[in-house]
Each structure stands twice: as C-alpha cells, then as structure tokens.
Amino acid sequence: MKDPLVEQIERTIAAASNAIAEQHRRIGRQRARIEKLDRQGCHEMAEHARGVLKLMEDFLERQRRELRDAERRREARLAE
C-alpha cells in the first residue's frame, strides 16, 4: 500500500508542474504583447505590461520554489 502522504505530495508536485507550465505560456504571451505595444508606439501601455510581466515572473519563481519544496518533502518521506 502506498503512503497516503507521499500520494498527496505527488499530487501537489503534479499540480505545481502544470501551474509552472501554464505560467510559462502566460509569460510568453505577455512578452509578445509588450513587443506588439512597443511596435505600435504605445510605450506607456508597454511599460505597464512590463510591470505585470515582472509580477508574473516573480509568481513563477515562487511556484518553482514550492515545487522544489514538495520534491524535497517527497524524497524525505521516501527515505524514512
């Protein structure tokens, strides 16, 4: 029988991995939006979009840390 805590951690890892992949796609779209705004001469809007991009990148980094933490918890539990 599999350890229920390990199963829960693995579900957390799967969810975090999916969230990270989706956040990468969002960031890609945001970068494209910034480029388009710059090309159109909408520099103020592009600057605002850069601020949003920074928040998105910060959130992605937090998601990556949470994934690493979950992976460490899984490894520690499996080592018990």
FENURUR-V402566 format. One record per helix or strand of 3 or more residues. SS is the DSSP state (H for helix, E for strand). FROM is the first residue (numbers start at 1). TO is the last residue. Records with the same first field share a line. If there is no record, write none. Layout:
SS=FROM-TO + FROM-TO
This chain:
H=4-39 + 43-79
